[in-house]
Amino acid sequence: MARKYLGGSGERLTVWISVAASTVLIFYGYDQGVFGNVIINQDFLETFGHPSANMQGVMTSIYNIGCFIGAMSTVWTGDILGRPRQIMLGSTIIAIGAIIQAASYGVPQMMVGRIIAGLGTGMNTATAGVWQAETSKMSSRGKLVIIQMANCITGFSISNWLTLGFSFAPRDIAWRFPLAFQIFFTFCIYAICPFLPDSPRLLIRKGKYEEAYEVLAALEGHGATVDSPAVHAQFNIIKDILDKEHMSTYSWWDLLSGRGPSGVLRRMILGAWMQAMNQISGINVTSYYMSYIFINALGISELLSRILAAAGSVDYLVFACLAYFVIERFGRRRVMMCSAAACSTCWIVIAISLGLSAHGGDSYKLGIVAVSFFFLFFASFGMGVLGVPWLYPTEINALEMRTKGASLAMATNWIMNFAVVQVTLPGIGNLGWKFWIIWAVICFAFIPITYFFYPETSNRTLEDVDRFFASKPGIFIHRNKVAVQLHRPIEYIEADERIARRELDDEKFSEHIETKETV
């Protein structure tokens, strides 16, 4: 059975799934960075008739509308297709969009390509995190999603360095090749996803029990089979929670109007708003437009701006990797709040530096300060506000609603992304240094929001989170010990032990009946 999944089982199989999910995020990170560097290329601007700053913003941000639609579509297609096939479909659509973009000679054609590529990206990003979370062990779930996000920044860094290198290429090759390069990642997905298993939790929900047992045994590893007690115990824990939720008996209107099972709507809102915080932190002001900002806000040359943007992406990547060491040790809440505080501080210093420069200060020295704190912002964001919002929706949503909840969270991410990217160029042009104060205030607001409303999900199984909300906790959770403690609550450990004992007792009873019948 282990040979079925690229020859891997246990930790090796988890690594393969992580490689597939991480490839999706490298793909996404590349798409995030590539277009912002393309629109400053002179041949690109001449080909498209020197579009205005507003039109450049629309061409960039229209991609996020496609992402929004793609993410929402997985509410219906995600469970039908399953995780690997959904990702393969999304990657195919991105490749089609990349071909259209690379062959574009007019703004309408480019916009069509951007929207189509966005559709696929939305599908992929709404699926990869859920697939990873549902196939990971409790102790490694957070770290694996953080690895995914580090790979997202790897893709972002690749886009910056590739566009820097191709900026020396002749004519339209300088921008057409970086856009076409997206197809490479589609082939990587084709090479991995067909040979990996679907989520066992999804299989149980769909009634495919035999296949779910096989996947659980493969994920357990260490010689486990479908008859192993550990595999049966895990199957029964998942099925027990599903049987209690009975989500399929409720309509969408019942769930959204609060008449469904306890906490479902609240959990969907928590996941969606966490993703919103990721975007309205201001990260895509820098991700999409770092080179543009250095050229137009700081007066730096195009080549130096490209070099600084590429160097900044490496800084971003390093600190995104370092988040691996803190996400489980300090928990989601603490990491998120500390990261948000640091991000807010960076925006304050950037605003002050650019404000002093605009009012007659030494623009060279103040520009150095601003660039330094852009780099520090990347570091601060990468340590927490980057990864936690991507991890949290995959953990917080009800087991039966995880696909729909993650889809809603990603759709929220993309519509906020669109808003941020759309307002950035006019904001820089009209508000100047005051534009950066907005992001400082928003980032600071994340601290009380996380403290008062967001329960800890570190060191909990996905079923533990279901149990917490089944207990009907109050809206404010900051004084609820079970909600905020870092270690796994003892009552959840005891609940798993009761289910395991019940399974063992059932097996002993069955053996006893069989023995009597034989006699």
C-alpha positions, -999 to +999 in steps of 0.1 A: +000+000+000+028+024+008+042+019-027+010+034-040+020+069-029+054+076-045+069+048-024+063+068+008+045+062+041+045+079+075+068+109+076+080+103+040+045+105+027+038+137+047+069+151+032+057+143-003+023+160+003+042+190+018+064+191-014+032+192-035+015+218-014+047+239-012+050+238-050+015+254-051+028+281-028+060+287-048+037+290-078+016+316-059+046+335-047+060+338-082+027+351-095+026+377-067+060+391-076+064+388-113+039+414-127+050+442-104+085+439-120+071+435-155+052+468-155+083+489-150+100+474-181+102+501-209+094+477-237+063+465-218+052+501-214+057+509-251+039+477-262+009+486-241+008+523-251+023+537-218-008+530-196-015+554-167-006+546-131-043+538-125-044+514-155-012+497-144-029+493-110-060+478-127-039+454-148-021+442-117-051+440-093-076+424-118-056+391-112-070+391-076-106+392-089-099+360-107-083+346-075-114+355-056-137+337-080-114+307-081-113+305-043-150+307-040-155+280-067-138+254-045-168+257-021-186+235-047-157+218-065-133+212-037-150+182-021-162+168-054-128+167-070-107+161-039-075+179-030-050+166-055-073+168-086-085+203-076-048+215-075-041+199-109-072+217-124-061+250-109-025+246-122-038+238-157-059+270-157-029+290-145-008+277-175-036+288-199-035+323-183+003+324-185+002+316-222-023+344-229-003+369-209+030+360-225+014+364-260-004+397-252-001+428-273-030+448-258-044+457-224-077+437-228-058+405-238-034+410-208-064+415-185-081+383-197-048+363-191-045+378-157-081+369-147-077+333-160-044+328-141-061+342-110-089+317-113-064+288-110-043+305-083-075+310-062-084+273-065-049+262-056-044+285-026-079+275-012-069+238-014-033+233-006-034+244+031-064+223+039-048+192+022-016+198+042-035+203+075-058+173+071-029+149+064-005+161+091+001+151+126-008+176+154+029+182+164+040+191+128+009+207+113+019+243+120+055+238+110+045+223+076+022+251+068+050+276+077+073+257+053+046+262+026+047+300+033+084+300+032+082+284-002+057+311-012+084+336-005+108+314-024+086+319-054+084+356-048+122+358-046+126+338-078+103+362-096+124+392-084+157+377-094+145+363-127+130+396-138+162+413-127+182+390-148+159+392-178+158+430-176+190+429-196+174+407-223+165+423-257+131+438-263+100+419-253+119+387-241+126+407-210+090+405-199+074+378-219+097+350-207+091+357-169+053+356-176+056+324-196+078+308-169+047+301-148+040+271-170+071+254-154+053+251-121+023+235-137+045+207-150+059+202-115+023+198-101+016+172-129+047+152-118+036+149-082-001+153-074-015+123-094+005+099-072-006+113-038-036+104-016-066+125-008-075+138+027-087+109+049-111+132+066-127+141+032-128+104+023-147+096+055-171+124+049-178+110+014-184+075+028-152+060+012-142+042+043-119+016+028-098+042+010-098+063+042-084+034+062-057+029+036-047+065+036-047+067+074-025+036+076-001+051+050+001+084+069+006+065+102+036+046+087+059+024+108+044-008+093+008+002+102-020-016+083-057-010+079-063-033+109-039-016+132-055-003+165-039+032+160-055+035+125-089+024+138-087+048+167-079+077+144-107+067+121-132+065+149-122+099+164-127+116+130-160+098+123-172+105+159-168+142+154-185+141+119-214+121+133-219+148+159-218+177+135-242+163+108-234+193+087-250+178+056-284+181+072-281+219+073-285+243+044-261+272+038-288+296+049-292+277+082-254+279+088-251+316+079-281+326+099-268+309+130-294+280+131-267+254+124-245+236+149-229+258+176-200+280+165-199+272+128-206+308+116-183+322+142-155+299+131-159+308+095-157+345+103-126+340+125-108+322+097-119+347+070-109+377+091-075+362+100-069+360+062-081+396+058-055+407+084-028+391+063-037+413+034-046+446+050-012+446+068+001+463+037+023+434+026+011+435-010+019+472-012+055+459-011+051+425-027+035+439-059+051+473-060+084+473-042+104+483-074+078+509-083+079+524-047+117+527-047+115+544-081+085+567-076+085+573-038+122+573-030+137+584-064+160+554-068+171+543-103+153+514-120+183+490-118+191+498-082+154+494-074+153+460-090+184+449-070+170+462-037+136+445-044+154+412-051+176+416-020+144+424+000+128+391-012+158+372+002+154+390+036+117+381+035+125+344+027+151+341+055+127+353+082+097+333+068+119+303+073+128+313+108+091+313+117+094+275+116+111+276+149+085+297+167+051+288+154+046+257+176+069+268+205+050+300+212+016+293+195-005+311+170-017+339+192+016+351+206+034+349+173+006+369+155+005+397+181+043+401+183+047+401+146+018+427+142+035+450+168+068+449+149+050+455+115+032+486+129+065+500+143+081+496+108+053+515+091+056+543+117+093+548+110+088+546+072+061+573+075+083+595+096+113+592+073+093+599+042+075+628+059+107+644+070+121+640+035+091+656+020+095+686+043+131+694+034+151+667+053+182+650+040+164+628+014+195+605+009+199+596+046+162+594+052+158+572+021+183+548+036+163+547+068+130+541+048+146+513+028+160+497+059+126+496+076+110+482+044+135+453+049+126+451+086+089+450+077+096+420+055+114+403+084+086+412+109+058+401+086+076+369+077+079+358+113+041+358+120+015+378+100+026+358+069+021+323+081-005+324+109-034+336+087-028+309+062-026+282+089-055+293+111-085+289+087-074+253+080-075+246+117-104+267+131-132+256+108-156+227+116-144+194+102-174+191+079-171+227+068-133+229+064-133+231+026-160+257+026-145+277+055-110+277+039-126+287+005-143+317+022-111+326+040-091+326+008-118+345-011-116+371+017-078+372+013-081+378-025-108+405-023-087+424+003-056+418-018-075+434-047-085+464-026-049+469-013-033+466-048-059+489-063-055+517-039-017+516-036-006+536-067-032+564-063-025+564-025+012+569-030+005+596-056-022+615-036-012+610+001+025+608-001+041+599+033+007+599+050-002+568+030+021+547+053+003+558+085-028+538+074-009+505+075+007+513+109-027+518+125-042+487+109-013+465+119-015+478+155-053+469+156-044+432+150-031+429+185-063+435+205-083+416+179-062+385+182-060+388+220-097+390+227-112+368+199-088+342+187-084+309+206-051+290+204-050+261+179-014+250+185-009+216+202-045+207+194-058+181+170-083+193+145-109+174+164-099+193+196-109+225+180-143+210+172-147+200+208-138+235+220-165+252+200-190+225+209-186+237+245-201+270+235-174+294+247-181+331+250-172+357+223-143+369+244-119+341+250-089+359+266-098+346+301-107+311+290-078+289+301-087+261+276-087+287+248-054+304+255-031+278+270-003+266+248-002+230+259-029+206+249-058+206+274-061+175+295-098+171+288-091+166+251-064+139+259-089+121+281-116+123+254-093+106+229-085+079+254-122+072+260-128+067+223-098+044+221-110+024+251-144+021+235-129+008+203-108-017+223-138-029+242-158-033+210-131-054+195-129-076+227-166-081+226-165-091+189-137-116+196-157-130+225-189-135+204-168-151+176-152-175+202-186-185+215-199-191+180-169-213+172-174-233+204 
